[in-house]
Amino acid sequence: MRERDDVSQINRRDFLKTAGVAGAALALPGTPSGAARAAAQTRANQTTAKGKKKKVIVVGAGLAGLVATYELDRAGHDVTLLEAQLRPGGRVLTWRQEFSDGLYAEAGASRILNTHELTLRYARECKLDLAPYSPAKGNFVNQVGGVDAAAPAGGHVHWPVALTAAEERMGRIGMWMHYAEREAKQLGNPAAPGWSPESFADLDTITFAQFLRRRGASAGAVRVMLLGMDYGNVSALRVLTEMAANGAVTAQYKIAGGMDLLPRALAERLSARIQYGAAVQTIEHDKKGVRAGYLQGNLLRTLAVDYLICTIPFPALRRVQFTPLLSDYKQTAVANTSYMPAALAIGQERRRYWLSSGDNGFARSDWPIEVSSPTFDQPGQRGLLTAMLTGDLARRVSGLPEDRRITTVLNEVETIFPGARENFEGAVTKSWDDDFWARGAWQWFHTGQMTAYGPYMATPEGRVHFAGEHTSPWAGWMEGAVQSGVRAAKEVEDAA
């Protein structure tokens, strides 16, 4: 029998799902969560029209760049937003044309946590409706070693791995609370002024799996806790910081109609400010101003301004030539910061056959793969299944031709939801490693990197400022992009 896992409906990054419980990390009874405090602080710091009107370039029309442009434009500054692609949104990417019957799915960001107050605020400001990220009914499938975690009706889940008696009693969420909550609490508020990863350097020397074992987790418990994602050599400090930043998660949402409606709504308001097809090649900066050289069509153009906000992911930023060079610290961070490889295969099935087995189309396994059904609340008989692979597996599968990518993933989905092959009509894939403008899905520090590079990710270089999810405690989330855009706009507003 499949697992009826109510708590695990919060299901993309397992440590963040559990942050809904362990996220008391930043919240004492009767006080706001760390995310709420940070959002309130950021709102208080938002740009207001004051002082000299400034001329500004924002590079990149992902959420960070759109928000920074929106806030500076609202404050009365002269802003030009340069976007290399012909669409806004960056790694917020909704696919519609690829599927029939009006179905759509996310190839990028897919959810908003209830503690992501800034993202929710901009969604409200753009008059967008929210919907639950996952269904309230149906079985969520956990699979370990090709075996489903089973439970008798209404009973305790039996995991097909060796656990201690205490771990058996705790269950998966309880293990997260027991092994990770205490350390996350001790981190405080990563968004607070003066917070530094160097204060917790010992946690940056070990992987998260090593951290769990040092806390006493059995090998079976570690395997169960890390289902669905390749944690590889990710820093324990990176994982715990993200848990702390997200606070007390109790719900997850998506934007009804597609996540890209948020960047599209912002871009529509800023249409006169945006230049598409404008790939920045060079950035020259000194004490007086900044000049950006960008290729648009077959013409190399230049634009001189007072300040520049750069939101380009660091792997793609390595192609941009700075004159003078960035500081040694920033150059090292740009050259070496790790990003998570992620690949998606989204398959169209002629019917939602998994419902007949009581399953809801959401699952995770230790392949590692995470499966979701983005069409559970979309009309029609057909359905989509999204399979997300991360880490080394994503990189290996991304190296295959498209047809072999699809076959490889389809075979794995078949083991989780038998019937996938029989009902399969076609699929599309996306590798964020292969995306020329991203070269990775989200910032993901390996051991030693958070203390080495973390303090320099967001620091300005003279008149050049930096934003993007990689410069925020909410790395990998829309909230991180939004928060960083507001912060960078405020830095420019306050600059002398």
Secondary structure, DSSP 8 states (H G I E B T S, - for coil): -----SGGGS-SSHHHHHHHHHGGGG--TTS--HHHHHHHHHHHT---S-SS--EEEEE--BHHHHHHHHHHHHTT-EEEEEESSSSSBTT--EE-TTSSTT--EESS---EETT-HHHHHHHHHTT--EEESS-SSSEEEEEETTEE-B--TTS--B-SS---HHHHHHHHHHHHHHHHHHHHHHT--TTSTT--GGGGGGGGSSBHHHHHHHTT--HHHHHHHTTTS--TTBBHHHHHHHHHHH-S---EEEETT-TTHHHHHHHHHTGGGEEESEEEEEEEE-SS-EEEEEEETTEEEEEEESEEEE---HHHHTTSEEES---HHHHHHHHH--B--EEEEEEEESS-GGGGGTEEEEEEETTTEEEE-TTTTS-SS-EEEEEEEEHHHHHHHHTS-HHHHHHHHHHHHHHHSTTTTTTEEEEEEEETTT-TTTSSSSB--BTTHHHHHGGGSS--BTTEEE-SGGGSTTTTSHHHHHHHHHHHHHHHHH--
